[in-house]
């Protein structure tokens, strides 16, 4: 068998060819169980859709001055 560069490679053993580990579902289940922004079903508490477990309020508080400056700039004087 040849690789993509045209070099000869040896065959893979049969027990390795089809084996691929399934991704673990545990991280998403852990975040859903420990997230304060969504319920146990993964829906946001305001019921506006699936929760991605990000605290946008903290991000907005951290960048509040930049947000206010951008809003002032867009407001006609």
PDB file of N, CA, C and O in Angstrom, chain B, residues numbered from 101:
ATOM      1  N   UNK B 101       0.853  -1.178   0.000  1.00  0.00           N
ATOM      2  CA  UNK B 101       0.000   0.000   0.000  1.00  0.00           C
ATOM      3  C   UNK B 101       0.894   1.235   0.000  1.00  0.00           C
ATOM      4  O   UNK B 101       1.953   1.240   0.627  1.00  0.00           O
ATOM      5  N   UNK B 102       0.472   2.262  -0.692  1.00  0.00           N
ATOM      6  CA  UNK B 102       1.264   3.484  -0.771  1.00  0.00           C
ATOM      7  C   UNK B 102       0.588   4.599   0.043  1.00  0.00           C
ATOM      8  O   UNK B 102      -0.637   4.666   0.144  1.00  0.00           O
ATOM      9  N   UNK B 103       1.427   5.466   0.616  1.00  0.00           N
ATOM     10  CA  UNK B 103       0.881   6.612   1.336  1.00  0.00           C
ATOM     11  C   UNK B 103       0.649   7.753   0.353  1.00  0.00           C
ATOM     12  O   UNK B 103       0.811   7.572  -0.854  1.00  0.00           O
ATOM     13  N   UNK B 104       0.277   8.907   0.848  1.00  0.00           N
ATOM     14  CA  UNK B 104      -0.064  10.025  -0.038  1.00  0.00           C
ATOM     15  C   UNK B 104       1.135  10.580  -0.791  1.00  0.00           C
ATOM     16  O   UNK B 104       0.960  11.308  -1.769  1.00  0.00           O
ATOM     17  N   UNK B 105       2.361  10.252  -0.355  1.00  0.00           N
ATOM     18  CA  UNK B 105       3.552  10.715  -1.036  1.00  0.00           C
ATOM     19  C   UNK B 105       4.076   9.694  -2.039  1.00  0.00           C
ATOM     20  O   UNK B 105       5.066   9.942  -2.727  1.00  0.00           O
ATOM     21  N   UNK B 106       3.409   8.548  -2.117  1.00  0.00           N
ATOM     22  CA  UNK B 106       3.808   7.517  -3.048  1.00  0.00           C
ATOM     23  C   UNK B 106       4.793   6.515  -2.497  1.00  0.00           C
ATOM     24  O   UNK B 106       5.208   5.598  -3.207  1.00  0.00           O
ATOM     25  N   UNK B 107       5.177   6.674  -1.237  1.00  0.00           N
ATOM     26  CA  UNK B 107       6.102   5.731  -0.620  1.00  0.00           C
ATOM     27  C   UNK B 107       5.350   4.477  -0.194  1.00  0.00           C
ATOM     28  O   UNK B 107       4.169   4.524   0.149  1.00  0.00           O
ATOM     29  N   UNK B 108       6.056   3.370  -0.225  1.00  0.00           N
ATOM     30  CA  UNK B 108       5.463   2.090   0.164  1.00  0.00           C
ATOM     31  C   UNK B 108       5.365   2.015   1.691  1.00  0.00           C
ATOM     32  O   UNK B 108       6.335   2.306   2.393  1.00  0.00           O
ATOM     33  N   UNK B 109       4.206   1.630   2.197  1.00  0.00           N
ATOM     34  CA  UNK B 109       4.029   1.442   3.636  1.00  0.00           C
ATOM     35  C   UNK B 109       3.496   0.043   3.875  1.00  0.00           C
ATOM     36  O   UNK B 109       2.867  -0.555   3.003  1.00  0.00           O
ATOM     37  N   UNK B 110       3.753  -0.463   5.055  1.00  0.00           N
ATOM     38  CA  UNK B 110       3.261  -1.808   5.370  1.00  0.00           C
ATOM     39  C   UNK B 110       1.802  -1.730   5.802  1.00  0.00           C
ATOM     40  O   UNK B 110       1.330  -0.693   6.268  1.00  0.00           O
ATOM     41  N   UNK B 111       1.106  -2.837   5.641  1.00  0.00           N
ATOM     42  CA  UNK B 111      -0.309  -2.910   5.990  1.00  0.00           C
ATOM     43  C   UNK B 111      -0.505  -2.783   7.499  1.00  0.00           C
ATOM     44  O   UNK B 111       0.338  -3.219   8.283  1.00  0.00           O
ATOM     45  N   UNK B 112      -1.598  -2.196   7.886  1.00  0.00           N
ATOM     46  CA  UNK B 112      -1.934  -2.095   9.296  1.00  0.00           C
ATOM     47  C   UNK B 112      -2.539  -3.414   9.771  1.00  0.00           C
ATOM     48  O   UNK B 112      -3.244  -4.072   9.008  1.00  0.00           O
ATOM     49  N   UNK B 113      -2.282  -3.804  10.994  1.00  0.00           N
ATOM     50  CA  UNK B 113      -2.923  -5.013  11.512  1.00  0.00           C
ATOM     51  C   UNK B 113      -4.445  -4.842  11.544  1.00  0.00           C
ATOM     52  O   UNK B 113      -4.944  -3.727  11.703  1.00  0.00           O
ATOM     53  N   UNK B 114      -5.162  -5.921  11.397  1.00  0.00           N
ATOM     54  CA  UNK B 114      -6.624  -5.879  11.314  1.00  0.00           C
ATOM     55  C   UNK B 114      -7.260  -5.311  12.572  1.00  0.00           C
ATOM     56  O   UNK B 114      -8.289  -4.642  12.480  1.00  0.00           O
ATOM     57  N   UNK B 115      -6.680  -5.555  13.755  1.00  0.00           N
ATOM     58  CA  UNK B 115      -7.305  -5.076  14.984  1.00  0.00           C
ATOM     59  C   UNK B 115      -7.160  -3.569  15.165  1.00  0.00           C
ATOM     60  O   UNK B 115      -7.836  -3.001  16.023  1.00  0.00           O
ATOM     61  N   UNK B 116      -6.311  -2.904  14.397  1.00  0.00           N
ATOM     62  CA  UNK B 116      -6.108  -1.462  14.538  1.00  0.00           C
ATOM     63  C   UNK B 116      -6.920  -0.683  13.507  1.00  0.00           C
ATOM     64  O   UNK B 116      -7.278   0.468  13.757  1.00  0.00           O
ATOM     65  N   UNK B 117      -7.213  -1.271  12.375  1.00  0.00           N
ATOM     66  CA  UNK B 117      -7.828  -0.534  11.272  1.00  0.00           C
ATOM     67  C   UNK B 117      -9.151   0.135  11.632  1.00  0.00           C
ATOM     68  O   UNK B 117      -9.335   1.317  11.343  1.00  0.00           O
ATOM     69  N   UNK B 118     -10.059  -0.581  12.245  1.00  0.00           N
ATOM     70  CA  UNK B 118     -11.384  -0.028  12.473  1.00  0.00           C
ATOM     71  C   UNK B 118     -11.586   0.584  13.838  1.00  0.00           C
ATOM     72  O   UNK B 118     -12.692   1.033  14.141  1.00  0.00           O
ATOM     73  N   UNK B 119     -10.573   0.620  14.668  1.00  0.00           N
ATOM     74  CA  UNK B 119     -10.760   1.104  16.026  1.00  0.00           C
ATOM     75  C   UNK B 119     -10.578   2.612  16.101  1.00  0.00           C
ATOM     76  O   UNK B 119      -9.532   3.146  15.735  1.00  0.00           O
ATOM     77  N   UNK B 120     -11.587   3.268  16.568  1.00  0.00           N
ATOM     78  CA  UNK B 120     -11.503   4.686  16.877  1.00  0.00           C
ATOM     79  C   UNK B 120     -12.265   4.899  18.160  1.00  0.00           C
ATOM     80  O   UNK B 120     -13.383   4.408  18.313  1.00  0.00           O
ATOM     81  N   UNK B 121     -11.677   5.620  19.072  1.00  0.00           N
ATOM     82  CA  UNK B 121     -12.336   5.861  20.344  1.00  0.00           C
ATOM     83  C   UNK B 121     -13.493   6.828  20.152  1.00  0.00           C
ATOM     84  O   UNK B 121     -13.379   7.827  19.442  1.00  0.00           O
ATOM     85  N   UNK B 122     -14.599   6.516  20.793  1.00  0.00           N
ATOM     86  CA  UNK B 122     -15.743   7.408  20.767  1.00  0.00           C
ATOM     87  C   UNK B 122     -15.449   8.595  21.682  1.00  0.00           C
ATOM     88  O   UNK B 122     -14.879   8.412  22.758  1.00  0.00           O
ATOM     89  N   UNK B 123     -15.827   9.805  21.277  1.00  0.00           N
ATOM     90  CA  UNK B 123     -15.614  10.942  22.173  1.00  0.00           C
ATOM     91  C   UNK B 123     -16.455  10.793  23.432  1.00  0.00           C
ATOM     92  O   UNK B 123     -17.565  10.263  23.392  1.00  0.00           O
ATOM     93  N   UNK B 124     -15.925  11.257  24.529  1.00  0.00           N
ATOM     94  CA  UNK B 124     -16.599  11.151  25.809  1.00  0.00           C
ATOM     95  C   UNK B 124     -17.717  12.181  25.900  1.00  0.00           C
ATOM     96  O   UNK B 124     -17.498  13.353  25.595  1.00  0.00           O
ATOM     97  N   UNK B 125     -18.898  11.769  26.309  1.00  0.00           N
ATOM     98  CA  UNK B 125     -20.012  12.696  26.479  1.00  0.00           C
ATOM     99  C   UNK B 125     -19.970  13.347  27.851  1.00  0.00           C
ATOM    100  O   UNK B 125     -20.781  14.228  28.136  1.00  0.00           O
ATOM    101  N   UNK B 126     -19.055  12.938  28.695  1.00  0.00           N
ATOM    102  CA  UNK B 126     -19.003  13.420  30.073  1.00  0.00           C
ATOM    103  C   UNK B 126     -18.802  14.931  30.209  1.00  0.00           C
ATOM    104  O   UNK B 126     -19.456  15.521  31.068  1.00  0.00           O
ATOM    105  N   UNK B 127     -17.942  15.608  29.421  1.00  0.00           N
ATOM    106  CA  UNK B 127     -17.771  17.047  29.633  1.00  0.00           C
ATOM    107  C   UNK B 127     -19.068  17.839  29.468  1.00  0.00           C
ATOM    108  O   UNK B 127     -19.343  18.738  30.262  1.00  0.00           O
ATOM    109  N   UNK B 128     -19.865  17.518  28.450  1.00  0.00           N
ATOM    110  CA  UNK B 128     -21.118  18.237  28.252  1.00  0.00           C
ATOM    111  C   UNK B 128     -22.096  17.931  29.379  1.00  0.00           C
ATOM    112  O   UNK B 128     -22.782  18.830  29.867  1.00  0.00           O
ATOM    113  N   UNK B 129     -22.163  16.684  29.791  1.00  0.00           N
ATOM    114  CA  UNK B 129     -23.050  16.318  30.895  1.00  0.00           C
ATOM    115  C   UNK B 129     -22.612  17.006  32.183  1.00  0.00           C
ATOM    116  O   UNK B 129     -23.449  17.446  32.971  1.00  0.00           O
ATOM    117  N   UNK B 130     -21.302  17.100  32.398  1.00  0.00           N
ATOM    118  CA  UNK B 130     -20.781  17.763  33.594  1.00  0.00           C
ATOM    119  C   UNK B 130     -21.154  19.243  33.577  1.00  0.00           C
ATOM    120  O   UNK B 130     -21.613  19.784  34.583  1.00  0.00           O
ATOM    121  N   UNK B 131     -20.954  19.897  32.426  1.00  0.00           N
ATOM    122  CA  UNK B 131     -21.266  21.332  32.346  1.00  0.00           C
ATOM    123  C   UNK B 131     -22.755  21.572  32.535  1.00  0.00           C
ATOM    124  O   UNK B 131     -23.139  22.531  33.205  1.00  0.00           O
ATOM    125  N   UNK B 132     -23.593  20.733  31.965  1.00  0.00           N
ATOM    126  CA  UNK B 132     -25.034  20.897  32.130  1.00  0.00           C
ATOM    127  C   UNK B 132     -25.430  20.707  33.584  1.00  0.00           C
ATOM    128  O   UNK B 132     -26.289  21.430  34.088  1.00  0.00           O
ATOM    129  N   UNK B 133     -24.828  19.764  34.256  1.00  0.00           N
ATOM    130  CA  UNK B 133     -25.167  19.494  35.651  1.00  0.00           C
ATOM    131  C   UNK B 133     -24.677  20.605  36.578  1.00  0.00           C
ATOM    132  O   UNK B 133     -25.295  20.847  37.616  1.00  0.00           O
ATOM    133  N   UNK B 134     -23.585  21.285  36.231  1.00  0.00           N
ATOM    134  CA  UNK B 134     -22.993  22.274  37.116  1.00  0.00           C
ATOM    135  C   UNK B 134     -23.165  23.714  36.625  1.00  0.00           C
ATOM    136  O   UNK B 134     -22.607  24.630  37.229  1.00  0.00           O
ATOM    137  N   UNK B 135     -23.909  23.933  35.567  1.00  0.00           N
ATOM    138  CA  UNK B 135     -24.097  25.280  35.023  1.00  0.00           C
ATOM    139  C   UNK B 135     -25.215  25.987  35.775  1.00  0.00           C
ATOM    140  O   UNK B 135     -26.279  25.409  36.001  1.00  0.00           O
ATOM    141  N   UNK B 136     -24.978  27.236  36.165  1.00  0.00           N
ATOM    142  CA  UNK B 136     -25.996  27.996  36.879  1.00  0.00           C
ATOM    143  C   UNK B 136     -26.907  28.790  35.934  1.00  0.00           C
ATOM    144  O   UNK B 136     -27.833  29.462  36.386  1.00  0.00           O
ATOM    145  N   UNK B 137     -26.645  28.712  34.627  1.00  0.00           N
ATOM    146  CA  UNK B 137     -27.423  29.471  33.648  1.00  0.00           C
ATOM    147  C   UNK B 137     -28.475  28.631  32.941  1.00  0.00           C
ATOM    148  O   UNK B 137     -29.288  29.170  32.189  1.00  0.00           O
ATOM    149  N   UNK B 138     -28.475  27.307  33.170  1.00  0.00           N
ATOM    150  CA  UNK B 138     -29.447  26.454  32.497  1.00  0.00           C
ATOM    151  C   UNK B 138     -29.976  25.407  33.458  1.00  0.00           C
ATOM    152  O   UNK B 138     -29.407  25.179  34.525  1.00  0.00           O
ATOM    153  N   UNK B 139     -31.077  24.769  33.067  1.00  0.00           N
ATOM    154  CA  UNK B 139     -31.667  23.707  33.861  1.00  0.00           C
ATOM    155  C   UNK B 139     -30.999  22.374  33.570  1.00  0.00           C
ATOM    156  O   UNK B 139     -29.999  22.312  32.855  1.00  0.00           O
ATOM    157  N   UNK B 140     -31.550  21.323  34.121  1.00  0.00           N
ATOM    158  CA  UNK B 140     -30.974  19.991  33.945  1.00  0.00           C
ATOM    159  C   UNK B 140     -31.078  19.487  32.507  1.00  0.00           C
ATOM    160  O   UNK B 140     -30.354  18.570  32.120  1.00  0.00           O
ATOM    161  N   UNK B 141     -31.963  20.072  31.722  1.00  0.00           N
ATOM    162  CA  UNK B 141     -32.121  19.647  30.334  1.00  0.00           C
ATOM    163  C   UNK B 141     -31.225  20.418  29.374  1.00  0.00           C
ATOM    164  O   UNK B 141     -31.251  20.138  28.176  1.00  0.00           O
ATOM    165  N   UNK B 142     -30.419  21.393  29.857  1.00  0.00           N
ATOM    166  CA  UNK B 142     -29.514  22.155  29.006  1.00  0.00           C
ATOM    167  C   UNK B 142     -30.151  23.358  28.343  1.00  0.00           C
ATOM    168  O   UNK B 142     -29.516  24.004  27.509  1.00  0.00           O
ATOM    169  N   UNK B 143     -31.389  23.680  28.691  1.00  0.00           N
ATOM    170  CA  UNK B 143     -32.077  24.855  28.146  1.00  0.00           C
ATOM    171  C   UNK B 143     -31.842  26.023  29.102  1.00  0.00           C
ATOM    172  O   UNK B 143     -31.932  25.863  30.319  1.00  0.00           O
ATOM    173  N   UNK B 144     -31.537  27.201  28.545  1.00  0.00           N
ATOM    174  CA  UNK B 144     -31.299  28.388  29.370  1.00  0.00           C
ATOM    175  C   UNK B 144     -32.500  28.668  30.267  1.00  0.00           C
ATOM    176  O   UNK B 144     -33.635  28.333  29.929  1.00  0.00           O
ATOM    177  N   UNK B 145     -32.231  29.287  31.411  1.00  0.00           N
ATOM    178  CA  UNK B 145     -33.305  29.564  32.366  1.00  0.00           C
ATOM    179  C   UNK B 145     -34.346  30.522  31.793  1.00  0.00           C
ATOM    180  O   UNK B 145     -35.507  30.474  32.197  1.00  0.00           O
ATOM    181  N   UNK B 146     -33.952  31.398  30.853  1.00  0.00           N
ATOM    182  CA  UNK B 146     -34.920  32.279  30.204  1.00  0.00           C
ATOM    183  C   UNK B 146     -35.608  31.599  29.031  1.00  0.00           C
ATOM    184  O   UNK B 146     -36.397  32.226  28.324  1.00  0.00           O
ATOM    185  N   UNK B 147     -35.311  30.312  28.817  1.00  0.00           N
ATOM    186  CA  UNK B 147     -35.921  29.460  27.790  1.00  0.00           C
ATOM    187  C   UNK B 147     -35.755  29.994  26.373  1.00  0.00           C
ATOM    188  O   UNK B 147     -36.638  29.824  25.533  1.00  0.00           O
ATOM    189  N   UNK B 148     -34.612  30.646  26.105  1.00  0.00           N
ATOM    190  CA  UNK B 148     -34.349  31.171  24.768  1.00  0.00           C
ATOM    191  C   UNK B 148     -33.478  30.248  23.926  1.00  0.00           C
ATOM    192  O   UNK B 148     -33.018  30.646  22.856  1.00  0.00           O
ATOM    193  N   UNK B 149     -33.246  29.031  24.386  1.00  0.00           N
ATOM    194  CA  UNK B 149     -32.488  28.080  23.581  1.00  0.00           C
ATOM    195  C   UNK B 149     -31.491  27.297  24.401  1.00  0.00           C
ATOM    196  O   UNK B 149     -31.472  27.374  25.629  1.00  0.00           O
ATOM    197  N   UNK B 150     -30.653  26.534  23.697  1.00  0.00           N
ATOM    198  CA  UNK B 150     -29.636  25.707  24.346  1.00  0.00           C
ATOM    199  C   UNK B 150     -28.593  26.586  25.011  1.00  0.00           C
ATOM    200  O   UNK B 150     -28.235  27.646  24.499  1.00  0.00           O
ATOM    201  N   UNK B 151     -28.118  26.137  26.141  1.00  0.00           N
ATOM    202  CA  UNK B 151     -27.111  26.866  26.912  1.00  0.00           C
ATOM    203  C   UNK B 151     -25.722  26.462  26.441  1.00  0.00           C
ATOM    204  O   UNK B 151     -25.448  25.276  26.253  1.00  0.00           O
ATOM    205  N   UNK B 152     -24.847  27.438  26.252  1.00  0.00           N
ATOM    206  CA  UNK B 152     -23.455  27.125  25.939  1.00  0.00           C
ATOM    207  C   UNK B 152     -22.562  27.348  27.154  1.00  0.00           C
ATOM    208  O   UNK B 152     -21.337  27.318  27.037  1.00  0.00           O
ATOM    209  N   UNK B 153     -23.169  27.572  28.325  1.00  0.00           N
ATOM    210  CA  UNK B 153     -22.487  27.634  29.613  1.00  0.00           C
ATOM    211  C   UNK B 153     -21.472  28.771  29.698  1.00  0.00           C
ATOM    212  O   UNK B 153     -20.431  28.624  30.338  1.00  0.00           O
ATOM    213  N   UNK B 154     -21.767  29.899  29.059  1.00  0.00           N
ATOM    214  CA  UNK B 154     -20.904  31.069  29.103  1.00  0.00           C
ATOM    215  C   UNK B 154     -21.639  32.183  29.830  1.00  0.00           C
ATOM    216  O   UNK B 154     -22.797  32.470  29.528  1.00  0.00           O
ATOM    217  N   UNK B 155     -20.968  32.811  30.789  1.00  0.00           N
ATOM    218  CA  UNK B 155     -21.557  33.918  31.539  1.00  0.00           C
ATOM    219  C   UNK B 155     -21.324  35.216  30.777  1.00  0.00           C
ATOM    220  O   UNK B 155     -20.302  35.877  30.962  1.00  0.00           O
ATOM    221  N   UNK B 156     -22.272  35.579  29.922  1.00  0.00           N
ATOM    222  CA  UNK B 156     -22.134  36.798  29.129  1.00  0.00           C
ATOM    223  C   UNK B 156     -22.241  38.042  29.996  1.00  0.00           C
ATOM    224  O   UNK B 156     -21.700  39.089  29.640  1.00  0.00           O
ATOM    225  N   UNK B 157     -22.928  37.947  31.125  1.00  0.00           N
ATOM    226  CA  UNK B 157     -23.015  39.083  32.041  1.00  0.00           C
ATOM    227  C   UNK B 157     -21.653  39.479  32.569  1.00  0.00           C
ATOM    228  O   UNK B 157     -21.343  40.668  32.645  1.00  0.00           O
ATOM    229  N   UNK B 158     -20.834  38.510  32.935  1.00  0.00           N
ATOM    230  CA  UNK B 158     -19.485  38.801  33.428  1.00  0.00           C
ATOM    231  C   UNK B 158     -18.629  39.418  32.327  1.00  0.00           C
ATOM    232  O   UNK B 158     -17.834  40.320  32.589  1.00  0.00           O
ATOM    233  N   UNK B 159     -18.788  38.943  31.115  1.00  0.00           N
ATOM    234  CA  UNK B 159     -18.032  39.507  29.987  1.00  0.00           C
ATOM    235  C   UNK B 159     -18.460  40.949  29.762  1.00  0.00           C
ATOM    236  O   UNK B 159     -17.615  41.818  29.542  1.00  0.00           O
ATOM    237  N   UNK B 160     -19.752  41.211  29.812  1.00  0.00           N
ATOM    238  CA  UNK B 160     -20.252  42.573  29.608  1.00  0.00           C
ATOM    239  C   UNK B 160     -19.786  43.498  30.731  1.00  0.00           C
ATOM    240  O   UNK B 160     -19.416  44.642  30.468  1.00  0.00           O
ATOM    241  N   UNK B 161     -19.796  43.020  31.983  1.00  0.00           N
ATOM    242  CA  UNK B 161     -19.312  43.848  33.093  1.00  0.00           C
ATOM    243  C   UNK B 161     -17.833  44.167  32.943  1.00  0.00           C
ATOM    244  O   UNK B 161     -17.403  45.275  33.265  1.00  0.00           O
ATOM    245  N   UNK B 162     -17.065  43.227  32.466  1.00  0.00           N
ATOM    246  CA  UNK B 162     -15.628  43.432  32.323  1.00  0.00           C
ATOM    247  C   UNK B 162     -15.324  44.460  31.235  1.00  0.00           C
ATOM    248  O   UNK B 162     -14.338  45.190  31.338  1.00  0.00           O
ATOM    249  N   UNK B 163     -16.143  44.527  30.210  1.00  0.00           N
ATOM    250  CA  UNK B 163     -15.894  45.432  29.078  1.00  0.00           C
ATOM    251  C   UNK B 163     -16.941  46.540  28.995  1.00  0.00           C
ATOM    252  O   UNK B 163     -17.186  47.089  27.921  1.00  0.00           O
ATOM    253  N   UNK B 164     -17.543  46.860  30.110  1.00  0.00           N
ATOM    254  CA  UNK B 164     -18.628  47.840  30.123  1.00  0.00           C
ATOM    255  C   UNK B 164     -18.207  49.192  29.562  1.00  0.00           C
ATOM    256  O   UNK B 164     -18.964  49.794  28.801  1.00  0.00           O
ATOM    257  N   UNK B 165     -17.029  49.685  29.912  1.00  0.00           N
ATOM    258  CA  UNK B 165     -16.598  51.008  29.445  1.00  0.00           C
ATOM    259  C   UNK B 165     -16.427  51.026  27.924  1.00  0.00           C
ATOM    260  O   UNK B 165     -16.795  52.004  27.273  1.00  0.00           O
ATOM    261  N   UNK B 166     -15.874  49.957  27.357  1.00  0.00           N
ATOM    262  CA  UNK B 166     -15.711  49.884  25.906  1.00  0.00           C
ATOM    263  C   UNK B 166     -17.069  49.807  25.213  1.00  0.00           C
ATOM    264  O   UNK B 166     -17.262  50.387  24.144  1.00  0.00           O
ATOM    265  N   UNK B 167     -18.008  49.087  25.827  1.00  0.00           N
ATOM    266  CA  UNK B 167     -19.351  48.978  25.247  1.00  0.00           C
ATOM    267  C   UNK B 167     -20.038  50.338  25.262  1.00  0.00           C
ATOM    268  O   UNK B 167     -20.648  50.741  24.271  1.00  0.00           O
ATOM    269  N   UNK B 168     -19.938  51.052  26.397  1.00  0.00           N
ATOM    270  CA  UNK B 168     -20.555  52.380  26.482  1.00  0.00           C
ATOM    271  C   UNK B 168     -19.926  53.351  25.493  1.00  0.00           C
ATOM    272  O   UNK B 168     -20.634  54.145  24.874  1.00  0.00           O
ATOM    273  N   UNK B 169     -18.611  53.298  25.336  1.00  0.00           N
ATOM    274  CA  UNK B 169     -17.932  54.183  24.384  1.00  0.00           C
ATOM    275  C   UNK B 169     -18.393  53.899  22.961  1.00  0.00           C
ATOM    276  O   UNK B 169     -18.597  54.825  22.175  1.00  0.00           O
ATOM    277  N   UNK B 170     -18.558  52.623  22.628  1.00  0.00           N
ATOM    278  CA  UNK B 170     -19.009  52.259  21.283  1.00  0.00           C
ATOM    279  C   UNK B 170     -20.434  52.721  21.049  1.00  0.00           C
ATOM    280  O   UNK B 170     -20.768  53.176  19.955  1.00  0.00           O
ATOM    281  N   UNK B 171     -21.284  52.609  22.071  1.00  0.00           N
ATOM    282  CA  UNK B 171     -22.675  53.060  21.927  1.00  0.00           C
ATOM    283  C   UNK B 171     -22.750  54.578  21.810  1.00  0.00           C
ATOM    284  O   UNK B 171     -23.569  55.093  21.049  1.00  0.00           O
ATOM    285  N   UNK B 172     -21.908  55.307  22.550  1.00  0.00           N
ATOM    286  CA  UNK B 172     -21.896  56.765  22.460  1.00  0.00           C
ATOM    287  C   UNK B 172     -21.453  57.210  21.087  1.00  0.00           C
ATOM    288  O   UNK B 172     -21.987  58.174  20.539  1.00  0.00           O
ATOM    289  N   UNK B 173     -20.476  56.510  20.526  1.00  0.00           N
ATOM    290  CA  UNK B 173     -19.948  56.868  19.228  1.00  0.00           C
ATOM    291  C   UNK B 173     -21.011  56.718  18.139  1.00  0.00           C
ATOM    292  O   UNK B 173     -21.038  57.498  17.187  1.00  0.00           O
ATOM    293  N   UNK B 174     -21.883  55.721  18.276  1.00  0.00           N
ATOM    294  CA  UNK B 174     -22.917  55.467  17.268  1.00  0.00           C
ATOM    295  C   UNK B 174     -24.128  56.370  17.428  1.00  0.00           C
ATOM    296  O   UNK B 174     -24.920  56.498  16.495  1.00  0.00           O
ATOM    297  N   UNK B 175     -24.295  57.000  18.589  1.00  0.00           N
ATOM    298  CA  UNK B 175     -25.458  57.845  18.847  1.00  0.00           C
ATOM    299  C   UNK B 175     -25.253  59.221  18.205  1.00  0.00           C
ATOM    300  O   UNK B 175     -24.226  59.863  18.423  1.00  0.00           O
ATOM    301  N   UNK B 176     -26.240  59.677  17.407  1.00  0.00           N
ATOM    302  CA  UNK B 176     -26.087  61.008  16.804  1.00  0.00           C
ATOM    303  C   UNK B 176     -26.174  62.098  17.883  1.00  0.00           C
ATOM    304  O   UNK B 176     -26.995  62.007  18.795  1.00  0.00           O
ATOM    305  N   UNK B 177     -25.343  63.106  17.777  1.00  0.00           N
ATOM    306  CA  UNK B 177     -25.303  64.172  18.781  1.00  0.00           C
ATOM    307  C   UNK B 177     -26.221  65.307  18.441  1.00  0.00           C
ATOM    308  O   UNK B 177     -26.301  66.282  19.188  1.00  0.00           O
TER     309      UNK B 177
END
